[in-house]
């Protein structure tokens, strides 16, 4: 592989990393359009374990929207924090790649008065669609999870999500 090919490969890998980071940022920023934009326009295979398996992004985007944007008295009630790390990106062909990521996840649910901390692994496939890397397959396998009640004196302060997306 010559230097131009090596640089091109590194640029593709960086673009895929940026795609995944934008996806997690959209999840945390309660941004349904950013969530959708991480996937191919039609036919993305998504398996999020207990959240369900889907043959397109739209059903999962609807669940995301319902949960992330749920408000009571004008305030959000579910807050997520996705920290992805340890990427293993492999270019598999012209415009195709695979990726594996470790996720650290934290959620505060004010309706259930719980905090959940979990971790797991993403196994993804990516393709170039309309000149941009997009996720064509995303499977998440949880490795462990802890849910505990929030103490009565816990206060959650909500920032401005519009500034995050």
Secondary structure, DSSP 8 states (H G I E B T S, - for coil): --HHHHHHHHHHHHHHHHHHHHHHHHHHTT-HHHHHHTB-SS--EEE-GGG-EESSHHHHHHHHHHHHT-EETTEE-EEEEEEEEEEEEEEEETTEEEEEEEEEEEEEETTTTEEEEEEEEEEEEEEEETTEEEEEEEEEEEEEEEEEE--TT-------GGGT-
